[in-house]
Amino acid sequence: MPEVICNTSPFQYLHQLGLLHLLPTLTGGVLAPPAVVEEIDQGKQAGIDLPDLKSLAWVTVRAPQSIAALPLVTDLGPGETQVLALALESPGSTVIVDDALARRVAEMLGLRLTGTLGVLPAAKRTGLIPRVTPILDQLETLRFRLAAVTRAAMIKLAGES
C-alpha cells in the first residue's frame, strides 16, 4: 500500500470531529514528520483539543532525509515543508494537506494529494460514515475554510444533493 503522509490540520480537524479513526481504517497507517508532531504538541500545550500522535500506534514519525529537494517556497510552514519533502522521497505516496499554498506546491511537484475533505467521500463509500453534509456543517463551526462552491461539490460528490 502506498504511504500516506499527513499534515497538522487534517489530524486536528478529524480528531475534533471524532473521526480520526478514519485515517487508519482507510489507509492502514500514516506517516507524520517531526514538525507536524511538534505543531500538534505546541497546540496541545496552548489548550487546543488535539490528538497525541505519539500514542497512536498507526502513526509513524519519520523525518525527511533532504529538505533541499523542495523548491524554495518561503511561505510554507515547517509541517508542510516536511510533509512535501517526505512525499518526494516516497514515490507513489499521497499527502493529506489543507493549506492552499502547500496544495499548489504539491500539484506542481506532481504529488498525489488529498485533504481533510477528501477523506470524507471515501469514508462514506466504505460505510464508515452515513452522511457528509453534517460533517461539513461541523467543520464550518470549527472554522474550517470551506468555499460555497467546494461545499456544493462535496455534497454532490457524496450523492447528497
Secondary structure, 3 states (H helix, E strand, C coil): CCCEEECHHHHHHHHHCCCCCHHHHHHCCEEECHHHHHHHHHHHHCCCCCCCHHHCCCEEECCCCCHHHCCCCCCCCHHHHHHHHHHHHCCCCEEECCCHHHHHHHHHCCCEEECHHHHHHHHHHCCCCCCCHHHHHHHHHCCCCCCHHHHHHHHHHCCCC
